[in-house]
């Protein structure tokens, strides 16, 4: 049985839909704060509980030349300011066990990146931190095997954990979403659907694959997959949002344009209300 829990004003697992949104990476203090305020304004208008998301370091990049973010020190300062200024919960990735406790002092939700979802020491450290833990399902992991990630967090003392689906590898440079995984994983924990990484085309940002330095994407399918996931009964939706995706420093090819967010949320809320 899944027990609901709170993150600030956000109820996770209790039947109400919630939103996780923000830019892929912190590009600057002013941009991150502007995005948090803009998304928060839309979420409040739609009466949708909201968690802000941005990464201080994108350790898993296609190329060594790809932008990674401001780093731990500056990134945590910015995230702390956003949390204090906007009064909304904040989520960010952690990649190293050594960083967990420092990050946990600043943010509300520790996110385990998909490629690290089997890293026992990292999951255990997150579980011991006292913070909510979001484990993203690896592109290479079956949904039923995510029970072990949940167990690693819980048996380390973490009582609040949820899982996020972000697509599965399908051949080269492509992802697909098996909607059955949402129901399977919800046997173990509340489930969120990542509608933007699920339309990513990994390392396919250049027609010449030998020189690809970033990932591509098919953002036109974000609303479609998000609607399907809400209809399937997910607890929340994860959307990377940018005010100028073409100029985003990370994952712009699969980001949702900020100006489209209100319409997409209207669709998701309508679907959610229809199945209650």
C-alpha positions in Angstrom: 0.0 0.0 0.0 1.3 3.4 -1.0 1.2 6.0 1.8 0.9 9.7 0.6 3.4 12.3 2.0 4.0 16.0 1.9 6.7 18.2 0.3 5.8 21.7 1.5 2.3 22.2 0.2 2.6 19.4 -2.3 0.8 16.1 -1.5 2.4 13.2 -3.3 0.5 9.9 -3.7 -2.8 11.1 -2.3 -4.7 11.4 -5.6 -4.0 15.1 -6.4 -2.0 15.8 -9.6 1.2 17.9 -9.1 3.8 19.5 -11.3 7.6 19.3 -11.3 9.0 21.9 -13.7 11.9 24.2 -14.4 14.9 24.5 -16.8 17.2 21.5 -17.3 20.2 23.3 -15.8 20.8 26.6 -13.9 22.0 28.9 -16.7 22.3 32.0 -14.4 20.8 33.2 -11.2 18.5 35.7 -13.0 17.2 33.1 -15.5 16.5 30.4 -12.9 14.7 32.8 -10.7 12.7 34.2 -13.6 11.7 30.7 -14.7 10.7 29.7 -11.2 8.5 32.8 -10.8 6.9 32.4 -14.2 6.1 28.7 -13.8 4.9 29.3 -10.3 2.5 32.0 -11.6 1.1 29.6 -14.1 0.8 26.8 -11.6 -1.0 29.0 -9.1 -3.4 30.2 -11.7 -4.2 26.5 -12.5 -4.3 25.6 -8.8 -1.7 22.9 -9.5 0.8 22.1 -6.7 4.3 22.8 -7.9 7.9 21.8 -7.3 10.7 23.8 -9.0 13.4 21.8 -10.7 16.9 22.8 -11.9 20.3 21.1 -11.9 23.5 22.7 -10.6 25.6 20.2 -12.5 24.7 18.0 -15.4 27.3 15.3 -15.0 25.9 13.1 -17.8 26.5 15.1 -21.0 26.9 14.0 -24.6 30.2 15.9 -25.0 32.9 17.2 -22.8 32.1 20.6 -24.4 28.5 20.5 -23.3 27.4 23.1 -20.7 27.2 21.5 -17.2 26.0 24.3 -15.0 27.4 26.6 -12.2 28.6 23.8 -10.0 27.9 22.8 -6.4 28.7 26.0 -4.5 27.1 28.6 -6.8 24.3 26.2 -7.7 23.2 25.6 -4.1 23.3 29.3 -3.4 21.0 30.0 -6.3 18.6 27.1 -5.4 18.5 28.3 -1.8 17.6 31.8 -3.0 14.8 30.4 -5.3 13.4 28.4 -2.4 13.4 31.4 -0.1 12.1 33.9 -2.7 9.3 31.8 -4.3 8.3 29.8 -1.3 8.0 26.6 -3.3 9.7 23.2 -2.8 12.9 22.8 -4.8 14.3 19.6 -6.5 17.8 19.0 -7.9 20.0 16.1 -9.0 22.8 14.6 -6.9 25.5 12.6 -8.5 28.0 12.0 -5.7 27.6 10.5 -2.2 29.9 13.2 -0.9 27.4 15.9 -2.0 24.2 14.5 -0.6 24.2 16.0 2.9 25.2 19.5 1.6 22.5 19.4 -1.0 19.9 18.1 1.5 20.5 21.2 3.6 19.3 23.4 0.8 16.6 21.6 -1.3 13.5 19.6 -0.5 13.8 16.8 -3.0 17.0 14.9 -3.9 16.8 13.4 -7.4 18.8 10.3 -8.4 19.6 10.6 -12.1 18.4 7.7 -14.4 21.9 6.5 -15.1 22.6 6.2 -11.4 19.4 4.5 -10.3 21.2 1.3 -9.3 24.0 3.0 -7.4 23.4 1.5 -3.9 25.7 3.9 -2.0 24.0 7.0 -3.6 20.5 5.7 -2.9 21.4 4.8 0.7 22.9 8.2 1.3 19.8 9.9 -0.1 17.6 7.8 2.1 19.6 8.7 5.2 19.4 12.5 4.4 15.9 13.0 5.7 14.8 14.5 2.4 12.3 13.3 -0.1 13.9 11.2 -2.8 13.0 11.0 -6.5 14.6 8.1 -8.3 14.4 8.3 -12.1 14.1 5.0 -13.8 17.1 4.2 -15.9 16.6 3.8 -19.6 18.0 0.3 -19.2 16.0 -0.9 -16.2 12.7 -2.8 -16.2 9.9 -1.1 -14.3 9.6 -4.1 -11.9 13.2 -3.9 -11.0 12.7 -0.4 -9.6 11.3 -2.0 -6.5 15.0 -2.6 -5.5 15.8 1.1 -5.8 12.8 1.9 -3.5 14.0 -0.7 -1.0 17.5 0.8 -0.9 16.1 4.2 0.0 13.6 2.9 2.5 15.9 0.5 4.2 18.4 3.3 4.7 15.8 5.3 6.6 14.1 7.2 3.8 10.3 7.1 4.3 9.4 9.4 1.4 10.3 8.3 -2.1 8.8 8.4 -5.5 9.8 7.1 -9.0 9.9 8.9 -12.3 9.5 7.3 -15.7 11.6 8.9 -18.5 11.4 6.4 -21.4 13.4 3.3 -22.3 16.2 2.9 -24.8 14.9 1.7 -28.1 17.8 1.0 -30.5 20.2 3.9 -31.0 19.5 7.5 -30.2 15.8 6.8 -29.4 13.5 6.3 -26.5 10.0 4.9 -26.2 7.5 4.9 -23.3 5.8 1.7 -22.1 2.7 3.1 -20.3 2.4 -0.2 -18.5 5.5 0.8 -16.5 3.6 3.5 -14.8 1.1 1.0 -13.3 3.9 -1.5 -12.5 6.0 1.0 -10.6 3.1 2.4 -8.7 2.9 -0.9 -6.8 6.1 0.3 -5.1 5.8 4.1 -4.8 4.1 7.1 -6.2 4.9 7.7 -9.8 5.8 10.8 -11.9 6.0 10.9 -15.7 8.8 12.9 -17.2 7.2 14.2 -20.4 10.2 16.0 -21.7 13.1 13.5 -21.3 10.7 10.9 -22.8 10.8 12.7 -26.1 14.6 13.1 -26.1 16.7 11.7 -28.9 19.9 11.0 -26.9 23.2 12.2 -28.5 21.3 12.9 -31.8 21.5 16.6 -32.0 23.5 16.6 -35.2 22.7 14.9 -38.5 26.3 13.7 -38.6 26.3 11.3 -35.6 30.1 11.4 -35.4 30.0 15.1 -34.4 26.8 15.2 -32.3 27.5 17.3 -29.2 24.0 17.3 -27.7 20.8 15.5 -27.7 17.9 16.0 -30.0 14.2 15.7 -29.3 10.6 15.7 -30.5 8.9 18.3 -28.2 5.7 18.2 -30.3 4.9 14.9 -28.6 5.2 16.3 -25.0 1.4 17.0 -24.6 0.4 13.7 -26.1 2.5 11.6 -23.9 1.7 13.7 -20.8 -2.0 13.3 -21.4 -1.6 9.5 -21.8 0.4 9.3 -18.6 -2.2 11.3 -16.6 -4.9 9.1 -18.0 -2.9 6.1 -16.9 -3.0 7.4 -13.3 0.3 9.0 -12.5 0.7 11.2 -9.4 2.6 13.9 -11.0 4.1 15.2 -14.3 7.7 16.4 -14.7 8.3 18.9 -17.5 11.5 20.8 -18.3 10.4 24.3 -19.3 12.4 27.1 -21.0 11.4 30.5 -22.2 13.6 30.1 -25.3 14.3 26.4 -26.0 16.3 27.2 -29.1 18.9 29.0 -26.9 18.8 26.7 -23.9 22.2 25.6 -22.7 21.0 22.0 -22.0 18.2 19.8 -23.4 16.6 22.6 -25.3 15.6 20.2 -28.1 13.2 18.4 -25.8 12.1 21.2 -23.6 8.6 22.7 -23.4 8.3 26.3 -24.4 7.1 28.4 -21.5 4.4 30.0 -23.6 2.8 26.5 -24.2 2.7 25.6 -20.5 -0.7 27.0 -19.6 -2.5 25.1 -22.5 -0.7 21.9 -21.7 -1.6 22.1 -18.0 -5.2 22.8 -18.9 -5.2 19.5 -20.9 -3.6 17.5 -18.1 -6.0 18.9 -15.5 -9.0 18.1 -17.7 -7.8 14.5 -18.2 -7.1 14.1 -14.5 -10.5 15.4 -13.5 -12.2 13.0 -16.0 -10.8 9.9 -14.4 -11.5 10.8 -10.8 
